[in-house]
Amino acid sequence: MICVTVQAGDGAALADGANEAFASGADRVELRLDSCAQPVDLGELIGVRLAGRAADLIVTCRRPGDGGAWLGDEGTRIALLEAAIDAGAGWVDIEEDAAGRISRRGATRRIVSWHDFNDTPSDLERVWARLARADADVVKLVTAARSACDGLRLLALSAAHNAGDGPATIAFAMGRLGQPSRLLATRFGAPWTYACRAGRPPAAPGQLPIDILREVYRLHDVATRTAVFGLIGDPVDQSLGYLVHNAVYDSLGFDGLYVPFEVPADELDAFLRGAYALGVAGLSVTIPHKRNALAAALDVSEMVADCGAANTLLRGDGGWIADNTDAPAAIDALRAAVAAVHHGQTDMSDLRVLVLGAGGIARAVIRPLVDEGATVAVSARRPVQAQAIASECDIAEIAWELRHEWPCDVLIQCTPVGMWPHVDATPFDSAGLEAGTIVFDTVYRPRLTRLLREAATHGCVPLDGVELFARQAARQIASFVRHCEPLDRIERLVLDRLSEVV
């Protein structure tokens, strides 16, 4: 279920906000009394204006230390919460220190909550046990994520307690790093997760609008059996994978949920251990983890062993299995472009190819091209990495400042330069573009990068990253869902979704 938090200046506005939230699909509404500048008649608000949904109302009044705005005295705050119970609210959300001062009566159930806005402490189990003893129907732990692993720890705690006896548990982390735990809370047994109203500011860091939770992530369909997939990278906000994967899962009738995880480079190993322990079924891998994900895997596919980078991790017995869908996707896209230029001929053995960049996608492209017999050179702003690839693949390394002087039939752009939001940047000066050259930019957001726009005006053949993304995503989705649908149908579904958002 989804609970929408409503903050407003008075009782009438709270009622209007609650009705708006219910109309948008909320299962519960949390009324934040601390947001009101005027006294609220709770009998009128709950017993009259919202009487039909009183059982679905959660009433709370947060102090500043708990993330709220209540500046009155504690006695008045306690009296407000007791008045909400007397008015018939379905739930009250109270802190541990207030739980002993508010008696249980009527049908109102109790959420005993605890917030840490600075950290995710190591003693979460001890905190949970303390809250559970405070006559809680639901224990709610909310912390600030300082690590990509913090949200995983809270989800593991939630899963353990929701599978056993005792009160239900809602546990997630706030902030950018904690946002996935909000999306996955109900998957790991929480009775609901929290959202804000569409077009309204979040009530806490990382809270998302209800329309995103319902329409993109389809949280009303998520259950504890739902398979969990995700993207790991740093950053991840430029990726549209969550829009594509979730939409295609829906089209295929597959019970899966795909969420983005921002994982700093120095946390990759710990995150992968935590995600595996939590039961995550598969991960897409992007910058900067494609090399290190390979090192962290228990086993690797032949493709990964060949190209030296992984963009896919699949759950295996005892550990992750690394695969690479970039490599075959890039070669298929390039072969189609070569065939269009050379009247159906797909032989690439006579091509001179310059690859810009020395990251995971560059590695995925270079090895198959070498195997095809093409003459390949690599140029990167990081010469040490470029020299390593050149040595491993027995190709030429071109100094970055000399990249325009190496004649090529195909230019493949494998850096993040030109990616949203830095759309005015380009890694290759337009003066160095020669008519007839196939210019392949692996960036897909925006679809027409500055490099591709300038390539078109210079008589080059532009090849955008959307086709690459669609081909690799289709292969990745097929490996995730193990679906009987043919690859070309999944690819069409990916392209259809991409066309709506790119």
C-alpha positions as CSV (number, residue, x, y, z in Angstrom):
1,M,0.0,0.0,0.0
2,I,1.0,3.6,-0.4
3,C,0.5,6.3,2.2
4,V,0.6,9.9,1.1
5,T,1.8,12.6,3.6
6,V,-0.3,15.7,3.6
7,Q,1.0,19.0,5.1
8,A,-1.2,22.1,5.1
9,G,-1.8,25.3,7.1
10,D,-5.2,24.5,8.6
11,G,-7.8,21.8,9.0
12,A,-9.8,22.6,5.9
13,A,-6.6,22.5,3.7
14,L,-5.6,19.2,5.4
15,A,-9.0,17.7,4.5
16,D,-8.7,19.0,0.9
17,G,-5.2,17.5,0.6
18,A,-6.4,14.2,2.0
19,N,-9.2,13.9,-0.4
20,E,-6.9,14.8,-3.3
21,A,-4.5,12.1,-2.1
22,F,-7.2,9.4,-1.9
23,A,-8.5,10.4,-5.3
24,S,-4.9,9.9,-6.7
25,G,-4.9,6.3,-5.4
26,A,-3.5,6.6,-1.9
27,D,-4.4,3.7,0.4
28,R,-3.6,5.7,3.5
29,V,-3.1,9.4,4.3
30,E,-0.8,10.8,6.9
31,L,-2.0,14.1,8.3
32,R,0.8,16.2,9.7
33,L,-0.7,18.4,12.4
34,D,2.6,20.1,13.1
35,S,2.3,21.8,9.6
36,C,-0.8,23.7,10.7
37,A,-0.5,27.3,11.7
38,Q,-4.1,27.4,13.1
39,P,-5.7,25.1,15.7
40,V,-7.4,22.1,14.2
41,D,-10.8,20.8,15.2
42,L,-10.0,17.1,14.9
43,G,-13.6,16.1,15.6
44,E,-14.7,18.2,12.5
45,L,-11.7,17.1,10.4
46,I,-11.8,13.3,11.1
47,G,-15.4,12.8,12.2
48,V,-17.1,14.9,9.5
49,R,-14.9,16.0,6.6
50,L,-13.0,12.7,6.3
51,A,-15.4,10.4,8.1
52,G,-15.7,8.0,5.2
53,R,-11.9,7.4,5.2
54,A,-11.2,7.8,9.0
55,A,-9.9,4.2,9.2
56,D,-7.2,5.0,6.6
57,L,-6.0,8.2,8.3
58,I,-2.7,8.3,10.1
59,V,-2.4,11.3,12.4
60,T,1.0,12.6,13.7
61,C,2.5,15.8,15.1
62,R,6.2,15.9,14.7
63,R,8.6,17.9,16.8
64,P,11.7,19.6,15.1
65,G,13.9,16.8,16.4
66,D,11.7,14.2,14.7
67,G,11.7,16.1,11.4
68,G,8.6,18.2,12.1
69,A,7.6,21.8,12.8
70,W,5.7,21.6,16.1
71,L,6.9,24.5,18.4
72,G,4.2,24.2,21.1
73,D,4.5,22.5,24.4
74,E,4.6,18.7,24.8
75,G,1.4,18.5,26.8
76,T,-0.6,20.2,24.0
77,R,1.0,17.9,21.4
78,I,0.0,14.8,23.4
79,A,-3.5,16.2,23.8
80,L,-3.8,16.7,20.0
81,L,-2.8,13.1,19.4
82,E,-5.3,11.9,22.0
83,A,-8.0,14.0,20.4
84,A,-7.3,12.3,17.1
85,I,-7.8,8.9,18.7
86,D,-11.1,10.1,20.3
87,A,-12.2,11.4,16.8
88,G,-11.8,7.9,15.3
89,A,-8.5,8.2,13.4
90,G,-7.4,4.7,12.2
91,W,-3.9,5.3,13.3
92,V,-1.7,7.6,15.3
93,D,2.1,7.8,14.8
94,I,3.8,8.5,18.0
95,E,7.5,8.5,19.1
96,E,8.9,6.1,21.7
97,D,9.0,8.7,24.5
98,A,5.3,9.6,23.9
99,A,4.1,6.1,23.6
100,G,3.8,5.7,27.4
101,R,1.8,8.9,27.8
102,I,-0.8,8.0,25.2
103,S,-3.2,5.2,26.2
104,R,-4.6,2.6,23.8
105,R,-8.3,2.9,23.4
106,G,-11.0,2.5,20.7
107,A,-10.1,1.0,17.4
108,T,-7.1,3.3,16.7
109,R,-3.9,1.5,16.1
110,R,-0.4,2.7,17.1
111,I,2.7,3.3,15.0
112,V,5.7,3.8,17.3
113,S,8.3,5.5,15.2
114,W,12.0,6.5,15.5
115,H,13.9,8.9,13.3
116,D,17.6,9.6,12.9
117,F,18.2,12.5,10.6
118,N,22.0,12.2,10.8
119,D,23.0,8.6,10.4
120,T,22.0,4.9,10.2
121,P,23.3,3.5,13.5
122,S,24.8,0.1,13.9
123,D,22.3,-1.0,16.6
124,L,19.1,-1.1,14.6
125,E,18.0,-4.4,16.2
126,R,18.2,-2.9,19.6
127,V,16.2,0.1,18.6
128,W,13.5,-2.1,17.0
129,A,13.2,-4.2,20.1
130,R,12.8,-1.1,22.2
131,L,10.0,0.3,20.0
132,A,8.2,-3.1,19.8
133,R,7.9,-3.1,23.6
134,A,6.1,0.3,23.5
135,D,2.8,-1.4,22.6
136,A,3.2,-0.9,18.9
137,D,1.0,-2.3,16.1
138,V,3.6,-1.1,13.6
139,V,7.3,-0.3,14.4
140,K,8.7,2.4,12.1
141,L,12.4,3.1,11.8
142,V,13.6,5.9,9.5
143,T,17.3,6.9,9.2
144,A,19.5,9.1,7.1
145,A,21.5,7.1,4.5
146,R,25.2,7.8,4.6
147,S,26.0,4.8,2.6
148,A,24.4,2.8,-0.3
149,C,24.4,-0.1,2.1
150,D,22.3,1.6,4.8
151,G,19.0,1.1,2.9
152,L,19.9,-2.6,2.4
153,R,20.4,-3.0,6.2
154,L,17.0,-1.5,6.9
155,L,15.3,-3.7,4.3
156,A,16.9,-6.8,5.8
157,L,15.6,-5.8,9.2
158,S,12.2,-5.2,7.8
159,A,12.1,-8.6,6.0
160,A,13.3,-10.5,9.1
161,H,10.7,-9.0,11.5
162,N,7.8,-9.0,9.0
163,A,8.3,-12.7,8.5
164,G,8.1,-13.5,12.2
165,D,5.9,-12.7,15.2
166,G,5.4,-9.3,16.7
167,P,4.4,-5.9,15.2
168,A,4.7,-5.2,11.5
169,T,7.8,-3.2,10.5
170,I,8.3,-0.2,8.2
171,A,12.0,0.5,7.8
172,F,13.7,2.6,5.2
173,A,16.4,5.3,4.7
174,M,16.0,8.9,3.7
175,G,18.0,10.9,1.2
176,R,19.3,10.1,-2.3
177,L,21.2,7.0,-1.3
178,G,18.3,5.7,0.7
179,Q,15.6,6.3,-1.9
180,P,15.7,2.6,-3.2
181,S,14.7,1.4,0.3
182,R,11.5,3.5,0.0
183,L,10.7,1.9,-3.3
184,L,11.4,-1.6,-1.9
185,A,9.9,-1.3,1.5
186,T,6.6,-3.1,0.7
187,R,8.6,-5.8,-1.2
188,F,10.3,-6.6,2.1
189,G,7.1,-6.8,4.1
190,A,6.3,-3.3,5.2
191,P,2.5,-2.7,5.2
192,W,3.0,0.5,3.3
193,T,5.5,3.0,2.0
194,Y,5.3,6.8,1.9
195,A,4.8,9.3,-0.9
196,C,4.0,13.0,-1.4
197,R,1.2,14.4,-3.5
198,A,2.0,14.9,-7.2
199,G,3.3,18.4,-7.8
200,R,4.0,19.0,-4.1
201,P,7.3,19.1,-2.2
202,P,8.3,15.9,-0.3
203,A,7.7,15.8,3.4
204,A,11.1,14.1,3.9
205,P,14.3,13.7,1.9
206,G,13.9,11.1,-0.9
207,Q,10.1,10.9,-0.8
208,L,8.7,10.5,-4.3
209,P,5.3,11.5,-5.7
210,I,2.5,9.0,-5.6
211,D,2.0,9.0,-9.4
212,I,5.7,7.9,-9.8
213,L,5.2,5.0,-7.3
214,R,1.9,3.9,-9.0
215,E,2.6,4.5,-12.7
216,V,6.3,3.9,-13.1
217,Y,7.1,1.4,-10.3
218,R,3.6,-0.2,-10.1
219,L,3.9,-0.5,-6.3
220,H,0.3,-1.6,-5.9
221,D,1.3,-4.8,-7.8
222,V,4.5,-5.5,-5.7
223,A,4.4,-8.3,-3.2
224,T,7.0,-10.2,-1.2
225,R,7.4,-12.7,-4.1
226,T,8.3,-9.9,-6.6
227,A,11.7,-10.3,-8.2
228,V,14.0,-7.4,-7.5
229,F,16.4,-5.9,-10.1
230,G,18.2,-2.7,-10.3
231,L,20.9,-0.4,-11.8
232,I,24.1,0.3,-9.9
233,G,26.3,3.2,-10.8
234,D,27.4,6.7,-9.7
235,P,25.6,8.7,-10.9
236,V,22.4,7.0,-11.8
237,D,20.1,10.0,-12.3
238,Q,21.0,10.2,-16.0
239,S,19.7,6.7,-16.7
240,L,16.2,6.0,-18.0
241,G,16.6,2.2,-17.4
242,Y,14.0,2.3,-14.6
243,L,11.4,3.6,-17.0
244,V,12.2,1.0,-19.6
245,H,12.7,-2.1,-17.5
246,N,9.5,-1.6,-15.4
247,A,7.4,-0.8,-18.5
248,V,8.7,-3.9,-20.3
249,Y,8.2,-6.1,-17.3
250,D,4.6,-4.9,-17.2
251,S,4.1,-5.6,-20.9
252,L,5.5,-9.1,-20.5
253,G,3.3,-9.8,-17.4
254,F,6.5,-10.4,-15.4
255,D,6.3,-9.9,-11.6
256,G,9.5,-7.8,-11.3
257,L,10.6,-4.4,-9.9
258,Y,13.6,-2.5,-11.1
259,V,15.1,0.4,-9.1
260,P,18.2,2.6,-9.5
261,F,20.9,2.3,-6.8
262,E,23.5,5.0,-6.5
263,V,26.6,3.2,-5.4
264,P,29.9,5.1,-4.8
265,A,33.0,3.3,-6.2
266,D,34.4,2.5,-2.8
267,E,31.2,0.8,-1.6
268,L,30.7,-1.6,-4.6
269,D,31.9,-4.8,-2.9
270,A,29.9,-4.2,0.3
271,F,26.8,-3.3,-1.7
272,L,27.0,-6.4,-3.8
273,R,27.3,-8.6,-0.8
274,G,24.3,-6.9,0.8
275,A,22.2,-7.0,-2.3
276,Y,23.0,-10.7,-2.8
277,A,22.1,-11.5,0.8
278,L,18.8,-9.6,0.4
279,G,17.9,-11.7,-2.6
280,V,18.3,-9.2,-5.4
281,A,17.9,-11.2,-8.7
282,G,19.9,-9.1,-11.1
283,L,21.7,-5.8,-11.6
284,S,22.5,-3.6,-14.6
285,V,26.0,-2.1,-14.2
286,T,27.0,1.4,-15.4
287,I,29.8,4.0,-14.8
288,P,32.1,3.5,-12.9
289,H,31.6,-0.2,-12.0
290,K,31.9,-2.2,-15.2
291,R,35.5,-3.4,-14.5
292,N,35.2,-3.8,-10.8
293,A,31.9,-5.7,-11.1
294,L,33.7,-8.3,-13.1
295,A,36.3,-8.7,-10.3
296,A,33.5,-9.1,-7.7
297,A,31.7,-11.8,-9.6
298,L,31.9,-15.5,-8.7
299,D,31.8,-16.5,-12.4
300,V,31.9,-14.7,-15.7
301,S,30.5,-15.4,-19.1
302,E,32.7,-16.0,-22.1
303,M,31.7,-12.5,-23.4
304,V,32.9,-10.8,-20.2
305,A,36.1,-12.8,-20.1
306,D,36.8,-11.7,-23.7
307,C,36.1,-8.0,-23.4
308,G,37.1,-7.5,-19.7
309,A,34.0,-5.5,-18.6
310,A,30.6,-6.4,-17.2
311,N,27.3,-4.5,-17.6
312,T,25.1,-7.3,-16.1
313,L,25.2,-9.3,-12.9
314,L,22.9,-12.3,-12.5
315,R,22.2,-14.1,-9.3
316,G,23.9,-17.5,-9.2
317,D,24.3,-20.2,-6.6
318,G,26.7,-18.7,-4.1
319,G,27.4,-15.4,-5.9
320,W,27.1,-13.1,-8.9
321,I,27.6,-14.2,-12.5
322,A,28.9,-11.4,-14.7
323,D,27.7,-10.9,-18.3
324,N,28.0,-8.3,-21.0
325,T,25.1,-7.3,-23.3
326,D,26.9,-4.1,-24.5
327,A,29.3,-6.0,-26.7
328,P,26.9,-7.9,-28.9
329,A,24.5,-5.0,-29.0
330,A,27.2,-2.6,-30.1
331,I,28.4,-4.9,-32.8
332,D,24.9,-5.6,-34.1
333,A,24.1,-1.8,-34.2
334,L,27.4,-1.1,-36.0
335,R,27.0,-3.9,-38.4
336,A,23.5,-2.6,-39.4
337,A,25.1,0.9,-40.0
338,V,27.9,-0.6,-42.1
339,A,25.5,-2.5,-44.2
340,A,23.5,0.6,-44.9
341,V,26.6,2.5,-46.0
342,H,28.2,-0.3,-47.9
343,H,25.1,-1.6,-49.7
344,G,24.4,-4.6,-47.6
345,Q,28.0,-5.6,-46.9
346,T,28.6,-6.3,-43.2
347,D,32.3,-7.3,-43.4
348,M,34.2,-5.0,-41.0
349,S,37.7,-6.4,-41.6
350,D,38.7,-3.4,-43.7
351,L,37.4,-0.8,-41.4
352,R,39.6,1.7,-39.4
353,V,37.9,2.4,-36.1
354,L,38.8,5.0,-33.5
355,V,37.3,4.5,-30.1
356,L,37.1,7.4,-27.7
357,G,37.2,6.5,-24.1
358,A,38.7,3.7,-22.0
359,G,35.9,2.6,-19.7
360,G,33.6,-0.4,-19.7
361,I,31.7,0.4,-22.9
362,A,34.9,1.0,-24.8
363,R,36.2,-2.4,-23.7
364,A,33.0,-4.0,-24.7
365,V,33.3,-2.5,-28.2
366,I,37.0,-3.0,-28.9
367,R,37.5,-6.7,-28.4
368,P,34.6,-7.8,-30.8
369,L,35.9,-5.3,-33.4
370,V,39.4,-6.8,-33.2
371,D,37.9,-10.3,-33.5
372,E,36.0,-9.1,-36.6
373,G,39.4,-8.1,-38.1
374,A,38.9,-4.3,-38.0
375,T,41.9,-2.0,-37.4
376,V,41.2,-0.4,-34.1
377,A,42.8,2.5,-32.1
378,V,41.8,3.9,-28.7
379,S,42.2,7.4,-27.4
380,A,41.2,8.6,-24.0
381,R,41.7,11.5,-21.6
382,R,43.1,8.9,-19.2
383,P,46.3,7.7,-21.0
384,V,47.1,5.0,-18.5
385,Q,43.7,3.3,-19.0
386,A,44.0,3.7,-22.8
387,Q,47.5,2.2,-22.8
388,A,46.2,-0.8,-20.7
389,I,43.5,-1.5,-23.3
390,A,45.9,-1.1,-26.2
391,S,48.3,-3.5,-24.7
392,E,45.6,-6.1,-23.8
393,C,44.0,-6.0,-27.2
394,D,47.1,-5.4,-29.3
395,I,45.8,-2.1,-30.8
396,A,47.2,1.4,-31.2
397,E,46.9,4.0,-28.5
398,I,46.4,7.5,-29.8
399,A,47.2,10.5,-27.6
400,W,44.1,12.4,-26.8
401,E,45.4,15.6,-28.3
402,L,46.1,13.7,-31.5
403,R,42.8,12.0,-31.9
404,H,41.6,14.2,-34.8
405,E,44.7,13.3,-36.8
406,W,44.1,9.5,-37.0
407,P,42.0,8.7,-40.1
408,C,39.1,6.4,-39.5
409,D,36.0,5.0,-41.2
410,V,34.2,4.7,-37.9
411,L,34.3,6.9,-34.8
412,I,32.9,5.4,-31.7
413,Q,32.3,7.8,-28.8
414,C,32.4,5.8,-25.5
415,T,32.8,8.7,-22.9
416,P,30.1,10.4,-20.9
417,V,30.8,13.7,-22.6
418,G,27.7,15.2,-24.0
419,M,25.4,13.2,-21.7
420,W,22.5,15.0,-20.0
421,P,22.7,17.5,-18.4
422,H,25.9,18.6,-20.1
423,V,24.4,18.5,-23.6
424,D,26.5,21.2,-25.1
425,A,29.8,19.3,-24.6
426,T,31.5,17.2,-27.2
427,P,34.6,15.0,-27.1
428,F,35.5,15.5,-30.8
429,D,35.9,18.8,-32.6
430,S,33.7,19.2,-35.6
431,A,36.6,20.3,-37.8
432,G,38.0,16.7,-37.4
433,L,34.9,15.1,-38.9
434,E,35.2,13.7,-42.4
435,A,32.3,13.1,-44.7
436,G,31.2,9.5,-45.0
437,T,32.5,8.5,-41.5
438,I,30.2,6.5,-39.4
439,V,29.9,8.4,-36.1
440,F,28.5,6.2,-33.3
441,D,27.8,8.0,-30.0
442,T,26.9,5.5,-27.2
443,V,25.3,8.3,-25.2
444,Y,21.5,8.0,-25.5
445,R,20.3,10.9,-23.4
446,P,20.0,13.1,-25.3
447,R,19.4,11.0,-28.4
448,L,21.0,13.6,-30.7
449,T,24.1,14.7,-28.9
450,R,26.1,17.7,-30.1
451,L,28.6,15.3,-31.6
452,L,25.9,13.6,-33.7
453,R,24.3,16.9,-34.8
454,E,27.7,18.2,-36.0
455,A,28.4,14.8,-37.7
456,A,25.2,15.1,-39.7
457,T,26.1,18.6,-40.9
458,H,29.5,17.4,-42.0
459,G,28.1,14.6,-44.2
460,C,28.9,11.8,-41.7
461,V,26.6,8.9,-41.0
462,P,25.3,9.3,-37.4
463,L,24.4,6.3,-35.2
464,D,22.8,7.2,-31.9
465,G,23.0,5.5,-28.5
466,V,19.3,4.7,-28.4
467,E,19.7,1.7,-30.7
468,L,22.6,0.5,-28.6
469,F,20.6,0.9,-25.4
470,A,17.6,-0.8,-26.8
471,R,19.6,-3.8,-28.1
472,Q,21.6,-4.3,-24.9
473,A,18.5,-3.7,-22.6
474,A,16.5,-6.3,-24.6
475,R,19.2,-8.9,-24.1
476,Q,19.5,-7.9,-20.4
477,I,15.8,-8.1,-19.8
478,A,15.6,-11.5,-21.5
479,S,18.3,-12.8,-19.2
480,F,16.6,-11.2,-16.2
481,V,13.1,-12.5,-16.8
482,R,14.0,-15.7,-18.6
483,H,11.0,-15.1,-20.7
484,C,10.0,-17.1,-23.7
485,E,9.2,-14.0,-25.8
486,P,11.6,-13.6,-28.8
487,L,14.4,-11.1,-28.4
488,D,13.1,-8.9,-31.2
489,R,9.7,-8.4,-29.5
490,I,11.4,-7.4,-26.3
491,E,13.6,-5.0,-28.3
492,R,10.5,-3.5,-29.9
493,L,9.0,-3.0,-26.4
494,V,12.2,-1.2,-25.3
495,L,12.2,1.0,-28.3
496,D,8.5,1.9,-27.9
497,R,9.1,3.0,-24.3
498,L,12.3,4.8,-25.1
499,S,10.6,6.8,-27.9
500,E,8.2,8.1,-25.2
501,V,10.9,9.4,-22.9
502,V,14.0,10.3,-24.9
